[in-house]
Amino acid sequence: MANSGVGQSIKFIGRLVRPHWVPFAIAVLGGAIFAAGAVAGAVILGRVVDDVILPAFDQGQDVSMSTVLGWGAVLLAVVLVRIIGVI
């Protein structure tokens, strides 16, 4: 594998990352945090639709203000995680 194109590419990337491993690690960590925030946002948005929006519109149920504010706070927390991942 060392003489293959993939092996040479991995060695090349390793040579580029080695002197700058701290910024590289920070960038990878930030990307992972952003990706986790994106997944969490999709999951939370699905739960908001299931627990707040559909009961209010389809079944005509009253949704308490504490439920709406609670899910809003969770969504805000996910947005903050995504912001941290970008910074």
C-alpha positions in Angstrom: 0.0 0.0 0.0 3.0 2.3 0.6 3.7 2.5 -3.1 0.1 2.9 -4.2 -1.6 6.2 -4.9 -3.6 5.9 -1.7 -0.5 5.2 0.4 1.3 8.1 -1.1 -1.7 10.4 -0.5 -1.9 9.3 3.2 1.9 10.0 3.6 1.5 13.4 1.9 -1.4 14.4 4.2 0.6 13.1 7.2 3.6 15.3 6.2 1.3 18.3 5.9 -0.5 17.8 9.2 2.6 16.9 11.3 4.0 20.4 11.8 0.5 21.9 12.3 -1.2 19.1 14.3 -2.9 21.4 16.9 -4.9 23.6 14.4 -5.7 20.4 12.5 -7.0 18.7 15.6 -9.0 21.8 16.5 -10.5 21.9 13.0 -11.5 18.3 13.1 -13.0 18.7 16.6 -15.0 21.7 15.4 -16.2 19.8 12.4 -17.3 16.9 14.5 -19.1 19.3 16.9 -20.9 21.0 14.0 -21.9 17.6 12.5 -23.2 16.4 15.8 -25.2 19.7 16.1 -26.7 19.2 12.7 -27.8 15.6 13.5 -29.2 16.7 16.9 -31.0 19.6 15.2 -32.8 17.2 12.9 -33.7 14.9 15.7 -35.0 17.7 17.9 -36.9 19.3 15.1 -38.6 16.0 14.4 -39.6 15.7 18.1 -40.9 19.3 18.1 -43.1 18.5 15.1 -44.4 15.3 16.8 -44.9 16.8 20.3 -45.9 20.4 19.6 -47.0 21.1 16.0 -49.0 18.0 15.1 -51.0 17.9 18.4 -51.8 21.6 18.0 -53.0 21.4 14.4 -54.1 17.8 13.8 -55.7 16.7 17.0 -56.7 20.2 18.1 -55.1 19.7 21.5 -53.9 22.6 23.6 -50.1 22.7 23.9 -49.0 24.3 27.2 -46.7 27.3 27.1 -44.1 25.4 29.2 -43.9 22.7 26.5 -43.4 25.3 23.7 -40.8 27.2 25.8 -39.0 23.9 26.8 -38.7 22.8 23.2 -37.6 26.3 22.2 -34.9 26.2 24.7 -33.7 22.8 23.5 -33.6 24.1 19.9 -31.7 27.2 21.1 -29.2 24.9 22.8 -28.6 22.9 19.6 -28.1 26.2 17.7 -25.5 27.2 20.2 -23.7 23.9 19.8 -23.6 24.4 16.0 -22.3 28.0 16.5 -19.5 26.6 18.8 -18.7 24.1 16.1 -18.2 26.9 13.5 -16.1 29.1 15.8 
